[in-house]
């Protein structure tokens, strides 16, 4: 079953082209790692798949039953939801 399908994806920041007509799909049961040096578009790709950022060209399609979550590169936590004084389920020193 096709879970994610990306067709002819193009994304440009300023004058830097991150993606130029990229296409791929992710099938049920497949595992993928996204690696690359800083500034190559890893976070941008994830944000486009999540629908948090628009593509310049191309389409990103996900199956209806797919639920995606990710932890952003620079997460913002609500102060009242932070756990203080705990480390891995036990009290921290200090």
Secondary structure, 3 states (H helix, E strand, C coil): CEEEEEEEEEEEECCEEEEEEEEEEEECCCCCCCCCCCCCCHHHHHHHHHCCCCCCEEEEEECCCCCCCCCCCCCCCCHHHCCCCEECCEECCC
